[in-house]
Amino acid sequence: MTQPALQIFSPNAHSTRQLGQQLGQLLQPRDVVCLVGGLGAGKTTFAAGVGQGWGSTSRLTSPTYTLVHEHHRSADFQTLYHMDAYRLETPDALESVGFGDIWEGNGPILIEWPERLGEMLPNEYLWIEIEAESELDENQRTLRFWSQGERAGQLLAEFEASRK
């Protein structure tokens, strides 16, 4: 993969969640955010912040066993789709969870373990790699951001500007 467009150090889970909140405030319908990292990297912590910043009426938790959670906000009745592809056996199995309907839905999409989607991954997305930074402090993370497509590039630019 190429050099990340943006790299951020997060000293703790609270900071990781705050970064998610900042991004969540910027999300628009059909924005796709891919969260990559090993087990326990902080993907769900970041996603919980995204949900909070977006305005979800429910707390985001890992959808590992159900593959997809739908979260709503009362302001405009949009839906935030939170997908976890970790247990997905094949990319074709996405049809069984209604991925086509999700893609045509009225809200943004968060995808944990997006690399398991293969060619089913949409053409435009914001790719965020979350990595544990230090064995000395299990809460430190490095977040690396890449964008694919025009809207994802705009979203990344807005996110970077919101941090200044």
Backbone as a printed PyTorch tensor [residue, N CA C, xyz], in Angstrom:
tensor([[[  0.8490,  -1.1730,   0.0000],
         [  0.0000,   0.0000,   0.0000],
         [  0.9030,   1.2460,   0.0000]],

        [[  0.4430,   2.3080,  -0.5930],
         [  1.1940,   3.5460,  -0.6590],
         [  1.2700,   4.2140,   0.7070]],

        [[  2.0420,   5.2900,   0.7700],
         [  2.1200,   6.0600,   2.0000],
         [  0.7320,   6.5850,   2.3710]],

        [[  0.3890,   6.5810,   3.6570],
         [ -0.9240,   7.1160,   4.0520],
         [ -1.0000,   8.6130,   3.7910]],

        [[ -2.1950,   9.0800,   3.4730],
         [ -2.4210,  10.5070,   3.2670],
         [ -2.3890,  11.2510,   4.5990]],

        [[ -2.7060,  10.5360,   5.6750],
         [ -2.7380,  11.1390,   7.0030],
         [ -2.3910,  10.0570,   8.0150]],

        [[ -1.6030,  10.4310,   9.0080],
         [ -1.2620,   9.5070,  10.0860],
         [ -1.4250,  10.2460,  11.4010]],

        [[ -2.1220,   9.6070,  12.3610],
         [ -2.4070,  10.2420,  13.6440],
         [ -2.0380,   9.2780,  14.7680]],

        [[ -1.3600,   9.7910,  15.7740],
         [ -1.0630,   9.0220,  16.9760],
         [ -2.1770,   9.2630,  17.9910]],

        [[ -2.6900,   8.2020,  18.5680],
         [ -3.7120,   8.3020,  19.6130],
         [ -3.1330,   7.7050,  20.8990]],

        [[ -3.0410,   8.5160,  21.9620],
         [ -2.4230,   8.0200,  23.2010],
         [ -3.2980,   7.0790,  24.0250]],

        [[ -4.6380,   7.0830,  23.7560],
         [ -5.5110,   6.2490,  24.5850],
         [ -6.8540,   6.0160,  23.8770]],

        [[ -7.6710,   5.1580,  24.4640],
         [ -8.9670,   4.8040,  23.8660],
         [ -9.8830,   6.0170,  23.7580]],

        [[ -9.8370,   6.9030,  24.7410],
         [-10.6680,   8.1110,  24.7090],
         [-10.3250,   8.9570,  23.4850]],

        [[ -9.0550,   9.1280,  23.2130],
         [ -8.6110,   9.8960,  22.0450],
         [ -9.0310,   9.2060,  20.7470]],

        [[ -8.9210,   7.8820,  20.7010],
         [ -9.3430,   7.1240,  19.5180],
         [-10.8340,   7.3210,  19.2740]],

        [[-11.6250,   7.2780,  20.3400],
         [-13.0690,   7.4920,  20.2310],
         [-13.3640,   8.9280,  19.7570]],

        [[-12.6210,   9.9020,  20.2730],
         [-12.8110,  11.2940,  19.8480],
         [-12.5090,  11.4800,  18.3570]],

        [[-11.4810,  10.8090,  17.8690],
         [-11.1780,  10.8810,  16.4350],
         [-12.3610,  10.3370,  15.6340]],

        [[-12.9380,   9.2460,  16.1240],
         [-14.1260,   8.6950,  15.4780],
         [-15.2790,   9.6820,  15.4960]],

        [[-15.4680,  10.3760,  16.6140],
         [-16.5360,  11.3720,  16.7110],
         [-16.3500,  12.4700,  15.6690]],

        [[-15.1180,  12.9390,  15.5230],
         [-14.8410,  13.9950,  14.5390],
         [-15.1930,  13.5280,  13.1320]],

        [[-14.8380,  12.2870,  12.8040],
         [-15.1610,  11.7650,  11.4760],
         [-16.6610,  11.5660,  11.3320]],

        [[-17.3050,  11.0480,  12.3620],
         [-18.7440,  10.7870,  12.3080],
         [-19.5610,  12.0300,  11.9990]],

        [[-19.1250,  13.1700,  12.4880],
         [-19.8370,  14.4220,  12.2330],
         [-19.8220,  14.8110,  10.7600]],

        [[-18.9020,  14.2400,   9.9890],
         [-18.7270,  14.6220,   8.5840],
         [-19.3780,  13.6460,   7.6060]],

        [[-19.8380,  12.5140,   8.0970],
         [-20.3360,  11.4700,   7.2050],
         [-21.6360,  11.8550,   6.5120]],

        [[-21.7070,  11.4480,   5.2480],
         [-22.8920,  11.6510,   4.4280],
         [-23.4120,  10.2960,   3.9570]],

        [[-24.6550,  10.2510,   3.4660],
         [-25.1850,   8.9890,   2.9540],
         [-24.2420,   8.3550,   1.9280]],

        [[-24.0650,   7.0580,   2.0690],
         [-23.2610,   6.2110,   1.1900],
         [-21.7570,   6.4150,   1.3110]],

        [[-21.3110,   7.2210,   2.2710],
         [-19.8770,   7.2410,   2.5640],
         [-19.5140,   5.8660,   3.0940]],

        [[-18.3860,   5.3470,   2.6700],
         [-17.9170,   4.0450,   3.1290],
         [-16.6070,   4.2520,   3.8740]],

        [[-16.5620,   3.7890,   5.1150],
         [-15.3690,   3.8870,   5.9470],
         [-14.9420,   2.4710,   6.3020]],

        [[-13.7300,   2.1150,   5.8860],
         [-13.1820,   0.7840,   6.1320],
         [-12.2100,   0.8460,   7.3030]],

        [[-12.4240,  -0.0040,   8.2880],
         [-11.5810,  -0.0420,   9.4770],
         [-10.7840,  -1.3380,   9.4890]],

        [[ -9.4660,  -1.2000,   9.4580],
         [ -8.5620,  -2.3440,   9.3350],
         [ -7.6640,  -2.4060,  10.5580]],

        [[ -7.4230,  -3.5990,  11.0570],
         [ -6.5190,  -3.8010,  12.1830],
         [ -6.7760,  -5.1620,  12.7830]],

        [[ -5.8240,  -5.6610,  13.5230],
         [ -5.9610,  -6.9670,  14.1480],
         [ -7.0210,  -6.9740,  15.2360]],

        [[ -7.2510,  -8.1490,  15.7930],
         [ -8.1950,  -8.2700,  16.8980],
         [ -7.7220,  -7.3880,  18.0510]],

        [[ -8.6240,  -6.5840,  18.5950],
         [ -8.2820,  -5.7070,  19.7010],
         [ -7.5350,  -4.4400,  19.3120]],

        [[ -7.4630,  -4.1400,  18.0200],
         [ -6.7160,  -2.9590,  17.5640],
         [ -7.4100,  -1.6490,  17.9230]],

        [[ -8.7180,  -1.6780,  18.0950],
         [ -9.4470,  -0.4560,  18.4140],
         [-10.4580,  -0.0570,  17.3530]],

        [[-10.7510,  -0.9740,  16.4390],
         [-11.7090,  -0.6740,  15.3680],
         [-13.0870,  -0.3430,  15.9360]],

        [[-13.5570,  -1.1400,  16.8740],
         [-14.8890,  -0.9110,  17.4320],
         [-14.8990,   0.3320,  18.3270]],

        [[-13.8050,   0.6250,  18.9980],
         [-13.7090,   1.8610,  19.7860],
         [-13.8430,   3.0690,  18.8650]],

        [[-13.1120,   3.0410,  17.7540],
         [-13.1980,   4.1280,  16.7750],
         [-14.6170,   4.1970,  16.2070]],

        [[-15.1800,   3.0440,  15.8530],
         [-16.5350,   2.9980,  15.2840],
         [-17.5660,   3.5540,  16.2760]],

        [[-17.4000,   3.2660,  17.5600],
         [-18.3260,   3.8010,  18.5680],
         [-18.2800,   5.3210,  18.5680]],

        [[-17.0910,   5.8820,  18.4030],
         [-16.9670,   7.3270,  18.3070],
         [-17.6310,   7.8650,  17.0550]],

        [[-17.4750,   7.1610,  15.9390],
         [-18.1320,   7.5680,  14.6920],
         [-19.6380,   7.6330,  14.9030]],

        [[-20.1910,   6.5940,  15.5060],
         [-21.6330,   6.5660,  15.7540],
         [-22.0860,   7.7190,  16.6240]],

        [[-21.3160,   8.0110,  17.6520],
         [-21.6670,   9.1060,  18.5510],
         [-21.6020,  10.4410,  17.8150]],

        [[-20.5410,  10.6660,  17.0400],
         [-20.4010,  11.9090,  16.2910],
         [-21.4610,  12.0570,  15.2110]],

        [[-21.8510,  10.9480,  14.6150],
         [-22.8690,  10.9450,  13.5710],
         [-24.2540,  11.2470,  14.1450]],

        [[-24.4490,  10.8920,  15.4130],
         [-25.7260,  11.1660,  16.0640],
         [-26.5950,   9.9430,  16.2710]],

        [[-25.9880,   8.7700,  16.3090],
         [-26.7500,   7.5370,  16.5100],
         [-27.5040,   7.5790,  17.8350]],

        [[-28.7320,   7.0820,  17.8090],
         [-29.5240,   7.0170,  19.0330],
         [-29.1530,   5.7980,  19.8720]],

        [[-28.3340,   4.9000,  19.3190],
         [-27.8830,   3.7260,  20.0680],
         [-26.3590,   3.6610,  20.0420]],

        [[-25.8010,   2.9980,  21.0270],
         [-24.3530,   2.8400,  21.1360],
         [-23.8760,   1.7880,  20.1430]],

        [[-22.7960,   2.0740,  19.4310],
         [-22.2470,   1.1030,  18.4920],
         [-21.4360,   0.0550,  19.2420]],

        [[-21.7290,  -1.1890,  18.9610],
         [-20.9630,  -2.3140,  19.4940],
         [-20.5930,  -3.1910,  18.3080]],

        [[-19.7100,  -4.1260,  18.5240],
         [-19.2480,  -4.9740,  17.4310],
         [-20.3670,  -5.8720,  16.9140]],

        [[-20.5900,  -5.8470,  15.5940],
         [-21.6090,  -6.7270,  15.0090],
         [-21.0400,  -8.0700,  14.5550]],

        [[-20.0070,  -8.5600,  15.2160],
         [-19.3030,  -9.7660,  14.7840],
         [-20.2280, -10.9450,  14.5120]],

        [[-21.1760, -11.1990,  15.3850],
         [-22.0030, -12.4010,  15.2340],
         [-23.2350, -12.1850,  14.3690]],

        [[-23.5980, -10.9390,  14.1180],
         [-24.7550, -10.6710,  13.2670],
         [-24.3480, -10.0820,  11.9210]],

        [[-23.0800,  -9.7790,  11.7360],
         [-22.4840,  -9.1780,  10.5440],
         [-22.8350,  -7.7090,  10.3510]],

        [[-24.0840,  -7.3150,  10.5760],
         [-24.4690,  -5.9180,  10.3580],
         [-25.3780,  -5.4390,  11.4920]],

        [[-25.0570,  -4.2540,  12.0090],
         [-25.9600,  -3.5450,  12.9190],
         [-26.4310,  -2.2840,  12.2020]],

        [[-27.6770,  -1.9570,  12.3830],
         [-28.2160,  -0.7060,  11.8550],
         [-28.4280,   0.2410,  13.0180]],

        [[-27.9480,   1.4740,  12.8440],
         [-28.1050,   2.5040,  13.8710],
         [-28.8360,   3.6760,  13.2420]],

        [[-29.7030,   4.2960,  14.0030],
         [-30.5450,   5.3700,  13.4680],
         [-30.2930,   6.6600,  14.2260]],

        [[-30.6470,   7.7500,  13.5860],
         [-30.6400,   9.0360,  14.2850],
         [-31.9760,   9.7070,  14.0340]],

        [[-32.4650,  10.3720,  15.0460],
         [-33.8020,  10.9400,  14.9720],
         [-33.8620,  12.2180,  14.1480]],

        [[-32.7380,  12.9030,  13.9670],
         [-32.7390,  14.1860,  13.2590],
         [-33.2640,  14.0680,  11.8270]],

        [[-32.9000,  12.9850,  11.1260],
         [-33.2920,  12.8730,   9.7200],
         [-33.6480,  11.4360,   9.3080]],

        [[-33.7560,  10.5530,  10.2750],
         [-34.1480,   9.1620,  10.0350],
         [-33.1670,   8.4060,   9.1410]],

        [[-31.9290,   8.8750,   9.0650],
         [-30.9090,   8.1330,   8.3220],
         [-30.4890,   6.8990,   9.1150]],

        [[-29.8550,   5.9770,   8.4080],
         [-29.3410,   4.7640,   9.0210],
         [-27.8440,   4.7040,   8.8130]],

        [[-27.1180,   4.4090,   9.8760],
         [-25.6890,   4.1360,   9.8090],
         [-25.5420,   2.6220,   9.8570]],

        [[-24.9090,   2.0550,   8.8490],
         [-24.7030,   0.6080,   8.7890],
         [-23.3030,   0.2940,   9.2990]],

        [[-23.2200,  -0.6070,  10.2640],
         [-21.9430,  -1.0120,  10.8470],
         [-21.7720,  -2.5060,  10.5710]],

        [[-20.8530,  -2.8130,   9.6920],
         [-20.6490,  -4.1940,   9.2490],
         [-19.3270,  -4.7300,   9.7900]],

        [[-19.3250,  -5.9810,  10.1870],
         [-18.1100,  -6.6720,  10.6030],
         [-17.9880,  -7.9250,   9.7360]],

        [[-17.0070,  -7.9330,   8.8490],
         [-16.8580,  -9.0330,   7.8950],
         [-15.9230, -10.1250,   8.3920]],

        [[-15.5290, -10.0790,   9.6650],
         [-14.5780, -11.0500,  10.1900],
         [-15.0530, -12.4940,   9.9970]],

        [[-16.3150, -12.7620,  10.2560],
         [-16.8410, -14.1280,  10.1620],
         [-17.4360, -14.4540,   8.7840]],

        [[-17.2970, -13.5310,   7.8620],
         [-17.8100, -13.7510,   6.5160],
         [-16.9750, -14.8370,   5.8410]],

        [[-17.6130, -15.9130,   5.4170],
         [-16.8690, -17.0300,   4.8430],
         [-16.4150, -16.7490,   3.4180]],

        [[-17.2650, -16.1130,   2.6270],
         [-16.8980, -15.7290,   1.2650],
         [-17.5280, -14.3730,   0.9700]],

        [[-16.9110, -13.5900,   0.0770],
         [-17.5210, -12.3000,  -0.2750],
         [-18.9470, -12.4530,  -0.8210]],

        [[-19.2390, -13.5670,  -1.4900],
         [-20.5770, -13.7910,  -2.0360],
         [-21.6390, -13.8730,  -0.9380]],

        [[-21.2210, -14.2310,   0.2730],
         [-22.1640, -14.3420,   1.3900],
         [-22.7450, -12.9770,   1.7770]],

        [[-22.1780, -11.9080,   1.2340],
         [-22.7110, -10.5680,   1.5210],
         [-24.1520, -10.4350,   1.0720]],

        [[-24.5090, -11.1230,   0.0310],
         [-25.8920, -11.0490,  -0.4490],
         [-26.8640, -11.5360,   0.6090]],

        [[-26.4300, -12.4940,   1.4340],
         [-27.3230, -13.0280,   2.4710],
         [-27.6070, -12.0020,   3.5690]],

        [[-26.7340, -10.9890,   3.7170],
         [-26.9870,  -9.9540,   4.7160],
         [-27.5590,  -8.6950,   4.0670]],

        [[-27.8730,  -8.7810,   2.7770],
         [-28.4970,  -7.6560,   2.0950],
         [-27.5570,  -6.5170,   1.7800]],

        [[-26.3200,  -6.8300,   1.4160],
         [-25.3420,  -5.7760,   1.1480],
         [-25.8060,  -4.8420,   0.0400]],

        [[-26.4750,  -5.3730,  -0.9660],
         [-26.9910,  -4.5170,  -2.0400],
         [-27.9520,  -3.4740,  -1.5000]],

        [[-28.8290,  -3.8860,  -0.5990],
         [-29.7740,  -2.9480,   0.0180],
         [-29.0540,  -1.9310,   0.8950]],

        [[-28.0110,  -2.3880,   1.5830],
         [-27.2340,  -1.4850,   2.4290],
         [-26.5590,  -0.4290,   1.5610]],

        [[-25.9690,  -0.8520,   0.4610],
         [-25.2730,   0.0740,  -0.4250],
         [-26.2420,   1.0990,  -1.0190]],

        [[-27.4650,   0.6950,  -1.2480],
         [-28.4690,   1.6160,  -1.8040],
         [-29.2230,   2.3650,  -0.7130]],

        [[-28.8420,   2.1470,   0.5440],
         [-29.5470,   2.7350,   1.6750],
         [-29.3410,   4.2340,   1.8130]],

        [[-29.8580,   4.7640,   2.9120],
         [-29.8570,   6.2080,   3.1080],
         [-28.8370,   6.6610,   4.1460]],

        [[-27.7570,   5.9040,   4.3100],
         [-26.7800,   6.2990,   5.3190],
         [-25.3860,   5.8180,   5.0120]],

        [[-24.4350,   6.2660,   5.8130],
         [-23.0540,   5.8350,   5.6450],
         [-22.8560,   4.3830,   6.0960]],

        [[-21.7180,   3.8120,   5.6930],
         [-21.4150,   2.4150,   5.9820],
         [-20.0310,   2.3270,   6.6220]],

        [[-19.9550,   1.7090,   7.7990],
         [-18.6860,   1.3960,   8.4520],
         [-18.4360,  -0.0890,   8.2580]],

        [[-17.2320,  -0.4530,   7.8230],
         [-16.9280,  -1.8630,   7.5920],
         [-15.6550,  -2.2430,   8.3440]],

        [[-15.7860,  -3.1390,   9.3180],
         [-14.6200,  -3.7170,   9.9690],
         [-14.2260,  -4.9750,   9.1920]],

        [[-12.9420,  -5.2140,   9.0530],
         [-12.3900,  -6.3290,   8.2920],
         [-12.7920,  -6.2350,   6.8050]],

        [[-12.6620,  -5.0620,   6.1760],
         [-13.0970,  -4.8930,   4.7800],
         [-12.2900,  -5.7230,   3.7880]],

        [[-11.0860,  -6.1010,   4.1560],
         [-10.2600,  -6.8960,   3.2480],
         [-10.9100,  -8.2370,   2.9200]],

        [[-11.8460,  -8.6760,   3.7370],
         [-12.5440,  -9.9450,   3.4930],
         [-13.6470,  -9.8150,   2.4440]],

        [[-13.9420,  -8.5750,   2.0220],
         [-14.9900,  -8.3620,   1.0180],
         [-14.4920,  -8.5670,  -0.4020]],

        [[-13.1900,  -8.5410,  -0.5950],
         [-12.6400,  -8.7350,  -1.9320],
         [-13.1970,  -7.7270,  -2.9270]],

        [[-13.6200,  -8.2150,  -4.0700],
         [-14.1370,  -7.3500,  -5.1340],
         [-15.5140,  -6.7740,  -4.8210]],

        [[-16.1400,  -7.2260,  -3.7490],
         [-17.4450,  -6.6800,  -3.3590],
         [-17.3010,  -5.3100,  -2.6860]],

        [[-16.0640,  -4.9370,  -2.3220],
         [-15.8410,  -3.6370,  -1.7060],
         [-16.1830,  -2.5490,  -2.7160]],

        [[-16.9580,  -1.5490,  -2.3090],
         [-17.3000,  -0.4560,  -3.2320],
         [-16.0440,   0.2340,  -3.7730]],

        [[-16.1920,   0.9550,  -4.8660],
         [-15.0570,   1.6110,  -5.5130],
         [-14.5310,   2.8150,  -4.7460]],

        [[-15.3770,   3.4580,  -3.9470],
         [-14.9660,   4.6390,  -3.1930],
         [-15.0800,   4.3490,  -1.7060]],

        [[-13.9970,   4.6500,  -0.9810],
         [-14.0020,   4.4110,   0.4530],
         [-12.8580,   5.1530,   1.1210]],

        [[-13.0160,   5.3750,   2.4090],
         [-11.9530,   5.8740,   3.2690],
         [-11.4140,   4.6610,   4.0140]],

        [[-10.1320,   4.4090,   3.8960],
         [ -9.4790,   3.2340,   4.4840],
         [ -8.6870,   3.7040,   5.6940]],

        [[ -8.9980,   3.1550,   6.8620],
         [ -8.3150,   3.5460,   8.0960],
         [ -7.7060,   2.3040,   8.7330]],

        [[ -6.3990,   2.3180,   8.8460],
         [ -5.6820,   1.2170,   9.4820],
         [ -5.3660,   1.6300,  10.9120]],

        [[ -5.7530,   0.7930,  11.8600],
         [ -5.5100,   1.0800,  13.2700],
         [ -4.5420,   0.0280,  13.7990]],

        [[ -3.4650,   0.5150,  14.4080],
         [ -2.4250,  -0.4000,  14.8630],
         [ -2.0210,  -0.0760,  16.2950]],

        [[ -1.9090,  -1.1190,  17.1130],
         [ -1.4120,  -0.9330,  18.4760],
         [  0.0130,  -0.4190,  18.3700]],

        [[  0.3130,   0.6420,  19.0960],
         [  1.5850,   1.3350,  18.9420],
         [  2.6870,   0.7680,  19.8210]],

        [[  2.3470,   0.3300,  21.0110],
         [  3.3860,  -0.0390,  21.9530],
         [  2.9140,  -1.1710,  22.8520]],

        [[  3.8090,  -2.0940,  23.0930],
         [  3.4880,  -3.1590,  24.0440],
         [  3.5200,  -2.6400,  25.4820]],

        [[  4.1680,  -1.4870,  25.6800],
         [  4.2620,  -0.9080,  27.0190],
         [  2.9480,  -0.2700,  27.4600]],

        [[  2.1960,   0.2840,  26.4840],
         [  0.9110,   0.9050,  26.7960],
         [ -0.1100,   0.3760,  25.7980]],

        [[ -0.9550,  -0.5270,  26.2290],
         [ -1.8880,  -1.2050,  25.3300],
         [ -2.9590,  -0.2940,  24.7440]],

        [[ -3.0510,   0.9530,  25.2070],
         [ -4.0660,   1.8710,  24.7030],
         [ -3.5850,   2.7820,  23.5790]],

        [[ -2.2940,   2.8370,  23.3340],
         [ -1.7500,   3.7040,  22.2860],
         [ -1.9960,   3.0970,  20.9150]],

        [[ -2.3840,   3.9610,  19.9720],
         [ -2.6760,   3.5130,  18.6110],
         [ -2.1000,   4.4940,  17.6010]],

        [[ -1.7900,   3.9710,  16.4230],
         [ -1.5010,   4.8080,  15.2710],
         [ -2.6060,   4.5480,  14.2610]],

        [[ -3.2050,   5.6150,  13.7740],
         [ -4.2550,   5.5110,  12.7540],
         [ -3.7010,   6.0690,  11.4530]],

        [[ -3.8020,   5.2850,  10.3890],
         [ -3.3200,   5.6930,   9.0660],
         [ -4.5100,   5.7290,   8.1190]],

        [[ -4.6060,   6.8050,   7.3530],
         [ -5.7600,   7.0660,   6.4980],
         [ -5.3620,   7.1060,   5.0260]],

        [[ -6.1300,   6.4230,   4.2020],
         [ -6.0150,   6.4860,   2.7440],
         [ -7.4120,   6.7340,   2.1850]],

        [[ -7.4830,   7.4000,   1.0550],
         [ -8.7920,   7.5840,   0.4180],
         [ -8.7530,   6.9980,  -0.9840]],

        [[ -9.8800,   6.4560,  -1.3800],
         [-10.0530,   5.8960,  -2.7230],
         [-11.3030,   6.5270,  -3.3100]],

        [[-11.1390,   7.3710,  -4.3060],
         [-12.2750,   8.0190,  -4.9480],
         [-12.4420,   9.4640,  -4.5120]],

        [[-13.2230,  10.1950,  -5.2890],
         [-13.3850,  11.6320,  -5.0760],
         [-14.0410,  11.9660,  -3.7350]],

        [[-15.1720,  11.3470,  -3.4350],
         [-15.8710,  11.6640,  -2.1890],
         [-15.0230,  11.2950,  -0.9750]],

        [[-14.3460,  10.1480,  -1.0290],
         [-13.4930,   9.7420,   0.0920],
         [-12.3450,  10.7300,   0.2800]],

        [[-11.7940,  11.2440,  -0.8110],
         [-10.7470,  12.2530,  -0.7190],
         [-11.2670,  13.5310,  -0.0800]],

        [[-12.4840,  13.9160,  -0.4440],
         [-13.1110,  15.1070,   0.1440],
         [-13.3500,  14.8890,   1.6370]],

        [[-13.8490,  13.7040,   1.9980],
         [-14.0980,  13.3780,   3.3950],
         [-12.7970,  13.4340,   4.2060]],

        [[-11.7380,  12.8990,   3.6620],
         [-10.4520,  12.9130,   4.3610],
         [ -9.9500,  14.3480,   4.5330]],

        [[-10.0940,  15.1720,   3.5010],
         [ -9.6790,  16.5810,   3.5850],
         [-10.4930,  17.3220,   4.6440]],

        [[-11.8180,  17.0600,   4.6900],
         [-12.6760,  17.6880,   5.6980],
         [-12.2860,  17.2420,   7.1020]],

        [[-11.9780,  15.9620,   7.2370],
         [-11.5690,  15.4300,   8.5400],
         [-10.2690,  16.0810,   8.9950]],

        [[ -9.3110,  16.1560,   8.0890],
         [ -8.0240,  16.7710,   8.4350],
         [ -8.2120,  18.2380,   8.8230]],

        [[ -9.0440,  18.9700,   8.0770],
         [ -9.3050,  20.3760,   8.3720],
         [-10.0160,  20.5400,   9.7210]],

        [[-10.8930,  19.5930,  10.0640],
         [-11.6390,  19.6900,  11.3270],
         [-10.7530,  19.5120,  12.5410]],

        [[ -9.5840,  18.9640,  12.3540],
         [ -8.6650,  18.7100,  13.4570],
         [ -7.7720,  19.8860,  13.7630]],

        [[ -7.8140,  20.9260,  12.9540],
         [ -6.9060,  22.0800,  13.1380],
         [ -7.5410,  23.1660,  13.9480]]])
